[in-house]
Amino acid sequence: MRESDLDWTTRTLRNIRLENDLVQIRRVTLDDKAGFARIAYDPEIWKYFVATVTDEGSLDAFVEQAIHDTISGARIVFAILDRRSGEIAGSSAFGNLSPAERRLEIGWSWLGARFRGTGLNRAAKGLLLDYAFGTLECERVEFKTDVLNVPARRGLASIGATEEGVFRSYNYMPGGRRRDAVWYSIVKAEWPAIRAERFHG
């Protein structure tokens, strides 16, 4: 691995704090548990996730895994805060980090029910994409979701991500179903126009 790639990883693991008029994004901490508890016990959130939060024990596991993954560099897991109320609105993450290839995935994203349809999701995605293509100088940012998750697929199309294809029988879901995963991406050459048209228009 080149020295510049190690620097890329180091910068990723810093205490990232991003904000715009609608949202603030920062790493998940143990102190966030109470904020997540107010919004996370909604089964609709986890319908297409490979893990679920249903009670205090699974919420503890979610927060602890988020912190562990961030410290280890497996993923960088963020809390998304609504700047108007100061409340935790949801979570997202950088994952599948590939510094040598200047590539990462934005995913594991969810919002509490009352924060959906408020513009927070697009605002958060814009901040994360700006950081990925700007600070980290990514060449590619990718996304994946359950092929059955129509709202997520519409959301990815709406931010300018290109659908690339379906990986059939990709993984098990909590109920035992084998999920087909559909992949999307934005590449560096596309980002300036997408940024201007979709996020700052």
Backbone as CSV, one residue per row, in Angstrom:
resi,resn,N_x,N_y,N_z,CA_x,CA_y,CA_z,C_x,C_y,C_z
1,MET,0.843,-1.191,0.000,0.000,0.000,0.000,0.883,1.248,0.000
2,ARG,0.560,2.207,-0.845,1.332,3.447,-0.922,1.113,4.291,0.326
3,GLU,2.105,5.157,0.641,1.995,6.011,1.821,0.757,6.890,1.741
4,SER,0.442,7.371,0.522,-0.738,8.230,0.364,-2.012,7.482,0.717
5,ASP,-2.028,6.166,0.465,-3.197,5.368,0.814,-3.353,5.263,2.326
6,LEU,-2.226,5.146,3.038,-2.290,5.122,4.493,-2.803,6.460,5.023
7,ASP,-2.368,7.551,4.427,-2.863,8.866,4.820,-4.366,8.956,4.614
8,TRP,-4.852,8.403,3.501,-6.286,8.406,3.194,-7.053,7.698,4.304
9,THR,-6.554,6.548,4.740,-7.213,5.820,5.808,-7.173,6.603,7.115
10,THR,-6.026,7.223,7.409,-5.904,8.004,8.633,-6.910,9.139,8.653
11,ARG,-7.039,9.831,7.539,-7.991,10.938,7.480,-9.426,10.434,7.642
12,THR,-9.704,9.252,7.083,-11.040,8.683,7.214,-11.381,8.438,8.675
13,LEU,-10.386,8.039,9.463,-10.633,7.668,10.846,-10.609,8.853,11.806
14,ARG,-10.358,10.018,11.308,-10.394,11.203,12.171,-11.804,11.414,12.710
15,ASN,-11.937,12.347,13.594,-13.244,12.696,14.140,-13.981,13.582,13.132
16,ILE,-14.485,12.944,12.092,-15.157,13.659,11.010,-16.411,14.350,11.559
17,ARG,-16.571,15.612,11.213,-17.764,16.364,11.587,-18.138,17.240,10.398
18,LEU,-19.281,16.968,9.812,-19.748,17.664,8.620,-21.101,18.292,8.919
19,GLU,-21.383,19.441,8.305,-22.708,20.029,8.515,-23.072,20.969,7.381
20,ASN,-24.372,21.120,7.216,-24.939,22.131,6.327,-26.156,22.717,7.039
21,ASP,-27.038,23.351,6.313,-28.176,24.008,6.966,-29.136,23.029,7.643
22,LEU,-29.192,21.788,7.162,-30.190,20.834,7.652,-29.643,19.792,8.616
23,VAL,-28.433,19.331,8.381,-27.931,18.199,9.162,-26.514,18.423,9.648
24,GLN,-26.190,17.716,10.710,-24.809,17.560,11.159,-24.517,16.063,11.162
25,ILE,-23.318,15.720,10.719,-22.888,14.323,10.671,-21.617,14.194,11.481
26,ARG,-21.610,13.223,12.392,-20.418,12.948,13.206,-20.410,11.482,13.578
27,ARG,-19.286,11.015,14.084,-19.176,9.601,14.434,-20.107,9.254,15.595
28,VAL,-20.612,8.045,15.571,-21.457,7.526,16.649,-20.631,7.379,17.927
29,THR,-21.235,7.749,19.065,-20.607,7.557,20.377,-21.585,6.834,21.296
30,LEU,-21.080,6.368,22.435,-21.941,5.705,23.416,-23.045,6.631,23.918
31,ASP,-22.773,7.921,23.948,-23.770,8.887,24.427,-24.968,9.016,23.498
32,ASP,-24.877,8.444,22.301,-25.970,8.554,21.331,-27.085,7.543,21.568
33,LYS,-26.870,6.620,22.485,-27.856,5.542,22.653,-29.254,6.079,22.947
34,ALA,-29.377,7.049,23.831,-30.700,7.576,24.178,-31.372,8.221,22.977
35,GLY,-30.600,8.935,22.173,-31.159,9.548,20.983,-31.633,8.521,19.976
36,PHE,-30.857,7.467,19.784,-31.288,6.402,18.886,-32.520,5.682,19.423
37,ALA,-32.592,5.512,20.736,-33.727,4.791,21.335,-35.053,5.480,21.031
38,ARG,-35.044,6.790,20.829,-36.290,7.511,20.553,-36.825,7.243,19.153
39,ILE,-35.978,6.710,18.269,-36.426,6.559,16.878,-36.225,5.167,16.288
40,ALA,-35.419,4.327,16.938,-34.932,3.114,16.268,-35.846,1.905,16.362
41,TYR,-36.838,1.927,17.274,-37.647,0.720,17.474,-38.841,0.671,16.520
42,ASP,-38.638,1.091,15.317,-39.667,1.102,14.273,-39.342,-0.014,13.283
43,PRO,-40.133,-1.085,13.229,-39.782,-2.209,12.354,-39.675,-1.834,10.888
44,GLU,-40.337,-0.759,10.483,-40.279,-0.346,9.077,-38.857,0.033,8.670
45,ILE,-38.075,0.573,9.611,-36.691,0.949,9.317,-35.882,-0.254,8.861
46,TRP,-36.109,-1.387,9.517,-35.220,-2.540,9.369,-35.735,-3.587,8.397
47,LYS,-36.801,-3.252,7.683,-37.442,-4.213,6.781,-36.462,-4.800,5.770
48,TYR,-35.514,-4.000,5.286,-34.575,-4.460,4.261,-33.131,-4.494,4.760
49,PHE,-32.947,-4.439,6.073,-31.605,-4.499,6.651,-31.237,-5.938,6.997
50,VAL,-29.930,-6.195,7.026,-29.468,-7.534,7.389,-29.385,-7.708,8.902
51,ALA,-29.571,-6.630,9.647,-29.657,-6.689,11.108,-30.804,-5.783,11.540
52,THR,-31.371,-6.047,12.722,-32.514,-5.269,13.180,-32.268,-4.741,14.589
53,VAL,-32.947,-3.645,14.895,-32.955,-3.100,16.250,-34.396,-3.160,16.739
54,THR,-34.636,-3.993,17.737,-36.001,-4.205,18.216,-36.172,-3.920,19.701
55,ASP,-35.070,-3.854,20.445,-35.150,-3.678,21.892,-33.821,-3.105,22.394
56,GLU,-33.727,-2.931,23.712,-32.533,-2.312,24.274,-31.274,-3.121,23.984
57,GLY,-31.386,-4.430,24.048,-30.219,-5.276,23.798,-29.699,-5.138,22.372
58,SER,-30.587,-5.140,21.393,-30.139,-5.015,20.007,-29.679,-3.593,19.698
59,LEU,-30.225,-2.594,20.404,-29.726,-1.234,20.245,-28.310,-1.116,20.805
60,ASP,-28.076,-1.726,21.983,-26.716,-1.751,22.536,-25.745,-2.374,21.537
61,ALA,-26.174,-3.475,20.919,-25.320,-4.168,19.963,-25.046,-3.286,18.745
62,PHE,-26.069,-2.550,18.281,-25.906,-1.658,17.145,-24.871,-0.575,17.445
63,VAL,-25.007,0.087,18.604,-24.096,1.180,18.964,-22.685,0.649,19.183
64,GLU,-22.569,-0.475,19.890,-21.250,-1.035,20.165,-20.555,-1.489,18.878
65,GLN,-21.316,-2.088,17.955,-20.732,-2.509,16.682,-20.296,-1.300,15.864
66,ALA,-21.114,-0.244,15.891,-20.762,0.982,15.160,-19.439,1.550,15.660
67,ILE,-19.282,1.599,16.963,-18.051,2.145,17.542,-16.859,1.229,17.245
68,HIS,-17.065,-0.069,17.402,-15.989,-1.035,17.117,-15.546,-0.937,15.663
69,ASP,-16.500,-0.902,14.743,-16.153,-0.838,13.320,-15.412,0.450,12.986
70,THR,-15.815,1.559,13.615,-15.158,2.838,13.349,-13.723,2.831,13.864
71,ILE,-13.524,2.302,15.062,-12.175,2.246,15.628,-11.271,1.326,14.798
72,SER,-11.831,0.201,14.344,-11.029,-0.766,13.594,-10.828,-0.356,12.141
73,GLY,-11.651,0.556,11.652,-11.561,0.974,10.256,-12.373,0.122,9.309
74,ALA,-13.164,-0.815,9.837,-14.014,-1.631,8.974,-15.099,-0.786,8.311
75,ARG,-15.688,0.105,9.082,-16.650,1.098,8.594,-16.457,2.352,9.434
76,ILE,-16.891,3.488,8.917,-16.957,4.704,9.711,-18.435,5.022,9.858
77,VAL,-18.977,4.824,11.054,-20.431,4.905,11.260,-20.785,6.258,11.867
78,PHE,-21.762,6.908,11.270,-22.130,8.265,11.632,-23.515,8.349,12.251
79,ALA,-23.667,9.275,13.165,-24.983,9.741,13.589,-25.356,10.932,12.726
80,ILE,-26.603,10.968,12.298,-27.132,12.096,11.541,-28.025,12.893,12.480
81,LEU,-27.706,14.168,12.668,-28.480,15.028,13.575,-29.271,16.057,12.779
82,ASP,-30.506,16.256,13.163,-31.344,17.304,12.604,-30.933,18.626,13.245
83,ARG,-30.425,19.541,12.470,-29.910,20.782,13.052,-31.022,21.667,13.625
84,ARG,-32.235,21.516,13.106,-33.324,22.354,13.614,-33.708,21.972,15.041
85,SER,-33.729,20.693,15.328,-34.142,20.236,16.651,-32.968,19.819,17.528
86,GLY,-31.823,19.528,16.917,-30.687,19.001,17.654,-30.781,17.519,17.944
87,GLU,-31.849,16.869,17.484,-32.070,15.454,17.772,-31.343,14.557,16.783
88,ILE,-30.997,13.358,17.241,-30.494,12.339,16.321,-31.633,11.903,15.416
89,ALA,-31.393,11.947,14.111,-32.412,11.612,13.125,-32.192,10.237,12.508
90,GLY,-30.964,9.715,12.575,-30.682,8.426,11.964,-29.195,8.175,11.899
91,SER,-28.799,7.353,10.938,-27.400,6.938,10.843,-27.046,6.611,9.407
92,SER,-25.761,6.688,9.104,-25.226,6.257,7.818,-23.775,5.872,8.037
93,ALA,-23.112,5.394,7.011,-21.729,4.938,7.186,-20.963,4.970,5.877
94,PHE,-19.644,5.126,6.003,-18.709,4.784,4.941,-18.260,3.353,5.207
95,GLY,-18.311,2.502,4.199,-17.864,1.128,4.367,-17.177,0.614,3.122
96,ASN,-16.755,-0.653,3.181,-16.016,-1.271,2.077,-14.922,-0.329,1.578
97,LEU,-14.147,0.182,2.540,-13.126,1.180,2.244,-11.974,0.557,1.459
98,SER,-11.646,1.158,0.322,-10.543,0.673,-0.504,-9.654,1.856,-0.872
99,PRO,-8.773,2.269,0.060,-7.952,3.448,-0.207,-7.052,3.299,-1.423
100,ALA,-6.518,2.105,-1.653,-5.625,1.910,-2.799,-6.348,2.168,-4.114
101,GLU,-7.654,1.893,-4.139,-8.440,2.076,-5.361,-9.269,3.351,-5.332
102,ARG,-9.149,4.139,-4.238,-9.937,5.364,-4.077,-11.427,5.077,-4.266
103,ARG,-11.912,4.114,-3.463,-13.297,3.668,-3.599,-13.871,3.390,-2.225
104,LEU,-15.134,3.742,-2.031,-15.832,3.371,-0.802,-17.322,3.253,-1.087
105,GLU,-18.029,2.718,-0.109,-19.481,2.594,-0.192,-20.120,3.504,0.849
106,ILE,-21.192,4.182,0.464,-22.060,4.867,1.417,-23.283,3.981,1.616
107,GLY,-23.548,3.617,2.861,-24.680,2.723,3.093,-25.021,2.606,4.561
108,TRP,-25.776,1.553,4.878,-26.260,1.310,6.237,-27.045,2.540,6.726
109,SER,-27.796,3.141,5.796,-28.439,4.438,6.048,-29.897,4.272,6.442
110,TRP,-30.306,5.012,7.464,-31.707,5.000,7.871,-32.033,6.283,8.626
111,LEU,-33.317,6.632,8.614,-33.827,7.783,9.357,-35.058,7.361,10.143
112,GLY,-35.269,8.001,11.296,-36.503,7.807,12.043,-37.692,8.314,11.245
113,ALA,-38.861,7.786,11.557,-40.060,8.040,10.743,-40.339,9.528,10.557
114,ARG,-40.237,10.318,11.615,-40.630,11.720,11.482,-39.604,12.563,10.730
115,PHE,-38.449,11.979,10.436,-37.425,12.712,9.699,-37.397,12.364,8.213
116,ARG,-38.195,11.368,7.817,-38.242,11.012,6.401,-39.071,12.036,5.637
117,GLY,-38.677,12.286,4.413,-39.401,13.236,3.579,-39.184,14.690,3.961
118,THR,-38.138,14.966,4.756,-37.866,16.326,5.220,-36.660,16.955,4.522
119,GLY,-36.018,16.210,3.637,-34.803,16.683,2.984,-33.525,16.285,3.699
120,LEU,-33.664,15.657,4.876,-32.466,15.294,5.639,-31.630,14.231,4.928
121,ASN,-32.286,13.267,4.297,-31.539,12.202,3.634,-30.673,12.772,2.517
122,ARG,-31.254,13.604,1.675,-30.486,14.196,0.578,-29.363,15.088,1.122
123,ALA,-29.666,15.852,2.174,-28.649,16.729,2.760,-27.479,15.919,3.303
124,ALA,-27.777,14.799,3.966,-26.715,13.944,4.502,-25.908,13.298,3.385
125,LYS,-26.593,12.794,2.374,-25.883,12.175,1.253,-24.975,13.185,0.569
126,GLY,-25.439,14.424,0.427,-24.614,15.442,-0.203,-23.336,15.703,0.568
127,LEU,-23.434,15.787,1.893,-22.247,15.998,2.714,-21.262,14.832,2.588
128,LEU,-21.776,13.614,2.648,-20.904,12.443,2.571,-20.247,12.327,1.197
129,LEU,-21.004,12.610,0.157,-20.434,12.568,-1.187,-19.388,13.661,-1.380
130,ASP,-19.665,14.858,-0.878,-18.683,15.944,-0.955,-17.382,15.557,-0.275
131,TYR,-17.492,14.946,0.894,-16.292,14.535,1.629,-15.547,13.437,0.869
132,ALA,-16.307,12.478,0.329,-15.684,11.361,-0.382,-14.939,11.840,-1.628
133,PHE,-15.595,12.654,-2.441,-14.960,13.082,-3.685,-14.001,14.245,-3.482
134,GLY,-14.229,15.057,-2.449,-13.370,16.199,-2.191,-12.189,15.849,-1.320
135,THR,-12.428,15.677,-0.033,-11.339,15.422,0.909,-10.607,14.116,0.623
136,LEU,-11.367,13.046,0.357,-10.743,11.737,0.154,-10.342,11.477,-1.291
137,GLU,-10.765,12.351,-2.200,-10.406,12.240,-3.615,-10.777,10.878,-4.195
138,CYS,-11.980,10.417,-3.845,-12.439,9.130,-4.370,-12.640,9.197,-5.883
139,GLU,-12.436,8.066,-6.509,-12.752,7.905,-7.927,-14.146,7.316,-8.123
140,ARG,-14.635,6.618,-7.085,-15.930,5.938,-7.199,-16.553,5.848,-5.815
141,VAL,-17.834,6.146,-5.740,-18.622,5.903,-4.539,-19.768,4.987,-4.934
142,GLU,-19.947,3.919,-4.172,-20.966,2.943,-4.526,-22.002,2.796,-3.423
143,PHE,-23.144,2.261,-3.830,-24.279,2.037,-2.946,-24.866,0.678,-3.321
144,LYS,-25.458,-0.003,-2.345,-26.234,-1.195,-2.693,-27.443,-1.274,-1.786
145,THR,-28.481,-1.926,-2.284,-29.690,-2.103,-1.490,-30.404,-3.365,-1.943
146,ASP,-31.380,-3.763,-1.169,-32.227,-4.901,-1.525,-32.983,-4.562,-2.802
147,VAL,-33.012,-5.486,-3.738,-33.720,-5.237,-4.990,-35.202,-4.955,-4.744
148,LEU,-35.738,-5.425,-3.613,-37.145,-5.185,-3.279,-37.382,-3.828,-2.619
149,ASN,-36.323,-3.131,-2.257,-36.456,-1.870,-1.529,-36.678,-0.723,-2.518
150,VAL,-37.901,-0.600,-2.961,-38.242,0.395,-3.987,-37.985,1.831,-3.520
151,PRO,-38.361,2.212,-2.282,-38.065,3.586,-1.863,-36.575,3.927,-1.901
152,ALA,-35.722,2.999,-1.452,-34.284,3.262,-1.481,-33.782,3.377,-2.912
153,ARG,-34.290,2.547,-3.799,-33.864,2.591,-5.195,-34.289,3.907,-5.847
154,ARG,-35.486,4.361,-5.534,-35.914,5.664,-6.055,-35.040,6.784,-5.505
155,GLY,-34.697,6.678,-4.209,-33.853,7.689,-3.595,-32.478,7.756,-4.235
156,LEU,-31.885,6.609,-4.525,-30.570,6.591,-5.156,-30.626,7.154,-6.570
157,ALA,-31.674,6.822,-7.296,-31.826,7.406,-8.632,-31.983,8.918,-8.547
158,SER,-32.681,9.385,-7.514,-32.952,10.825,-7.398,-31.704,11.642,-7.084
159,ILE,-30.666,11.001,-6.499,-29.426,11.740,-6.231,-28.412,11.562,-7.354
160,GLY,-28.831,10.927,-8.436,-27.967,10.823,-9.603,-27.108,9.586,-9.681
161,ALA,-27.331,8.608,-8.801,-26.556,7.370,-8.859,-27.030,6.507,-10.029
162,THR,-26.091,5.839,-10.666,-26.377,4.978,-11.810,-26.562,3.536,-11.354
163,GLU,-27.668,2.926,-11.742,-27.888,1.512,-11.432,-26.974,0.663,-12.307
164,GLU,-26.251,-0.253,-11.666,-25.257,-1.040,-12.391,-25.660,-2.499,-12.608
165,GLY,-26.460,-3.049,-11.726,-26.845,-4.438,-11.901,-27.177,-5.115,-10.587
166,VAL,-27.652,-6.341,-10.690,-28.127,-7.099,-9.539,-27.191,-8.277,-9.274
167,PHE,-26.771,-8.394,-8.023,-26.043,-9.574,-7.575,-27.070,-10.526,-6.978
168,ARG,-27.363,-11.598,-7.691,-28.416,-12.517,-7.263,-27.985,-13.348,-6.065
169,SER,-28.954,-13.638,-5.189,-28.720,-14.478,-4.013,-27.479,-14.013,-3.250
170,TYR,-27.438,-12.718,-2.936,-26.221,-12.093,-2.406,-25.978,-12.441,-0.943
171,ASN,-27.036,-12.434,-0.121,-26.842,-12.729,1.305,-28.169,-13.108,1.949
172,TYR,-28.061,-13.659,3.168,-29.249,-14.007,3.936,-29.803,-12.781,4.645
173,MET,-31.129,-12.714,4.724,-31.817,-11.727,5.530,-32.225,-12.373,6.849
174,PRO,-32.580,-11.567,7.869,-32.891,-12.145,9.183,-33.942,-13.252,9.162
175,GLY,-34.927,-13.173,8.279,-35.953,-14.205,8.224,-35.569,-15.421,7.415
176,GLY,-34.359,-15.430,6.847,-33.899,-16.575,6.076,-33.979,-16.386,4.571
177,ARG,-34.622,-15.308,4.100,-34.704,-15.039,2.669,-33.316,-14.728,2.116
178,ARG,-33.034,-15.201,0.898,-31.811,-14.831,0.205,-32.073,-13.544,-0.570
179,ARG,-31.310,-12.513,-0.238,-31.517,-11.197,-0.842,-30.774,-11.071,-2.162
180,ASP,-31.461,-10.525,-3.168,-30.794,-10.036,-4.362,-30.409,-8.581,-4.095
181,ALA,-29.145,-8.231,-4.296,-28.656,-6.871,-4.010,-28.424,-6.134,-5.322
182,VAL,-28.952,-4.916,-5.407,-28.764,-4.095,-6.602,-27.747,-3.001,-6.289
183,TRP,-26.806,-2.803,-7.190,-25.679,-1.884,-6.993,-25.871,-0.614,-7.806
184,TYR,-25.442,0.489,-7.213,-25.448,1.805,-7.853,-24.090,2.455,-7.620
185,SER,-23.765,3.466,-8.424,-22.527,4.205,-8.185,-22.615,5.618,-8.741
186,ILE,-21.716,6.455,-8.219,-21.386,7.747,-8.795,-19.876,7.752,-8.943
187,VAL,-19.369,8.197,-10.090,-17.927,8.254,-10.285,-17.471,9.710,-10.330
188,LYS,-16.172,9.888,-10.127,-15.601,11.224,-9.942,-15.970,12.185,-11.062
189,ALA,-15.915,11.727,-12.307,-16.183,12.613,-13.441,-17.621,13.121,-13.443
190,GLU,-18.528,12.349,-12.838,-19.944,12.732,-12.818,-20.289,13.685,-11.676
191,TRP,-19.481,13.686,-10.619,-19.859,14.363,-9.399,-20.073,15.873,-9.548
192,PRO,-19.226,16.626,-10.250,-19.478,18.068,-10.331,-20.859,18.414,-10.885
193,ALA,-21.272,17.736,-11.949,-22.588,18.026,-12.529,-23.704,17.561,-11.614
194,ILE,-23.558,16.378,-11.012,-24.579,15.888,-10.087,-24.688,16.811,-8.886
195,ARG,-23.568,17.233,-8.350,-23.548,18.140,-7.201,-24.307,19.432,-7.513
196,ALA,-24.037,20.009,-8.693,-24.671,21.259,-9.075,-26.169,21.098,-9.311
197,GLU,-26.550,19.964,-9.916,-27.941,19.772,-10.327,-28.817,19.219,-9.207
198,ARG,-28.262,18.356,-8.375,-29.082,17.619,-7.408,-28.968,18.126,-5.974
199,PHE,-27.869,18.804,-5.667,-27.623,19.173,-4.271,-27.494,20.665,-4.028
200,HIS,-27.221,21.437,-5.055,-27.023,22.870,-4.864,-27.768,23.666,-5.915
201,GLY,-28.847,23.096,-6.437,-29.592,23.775,-7.480,-30.541,24.830,-6.923
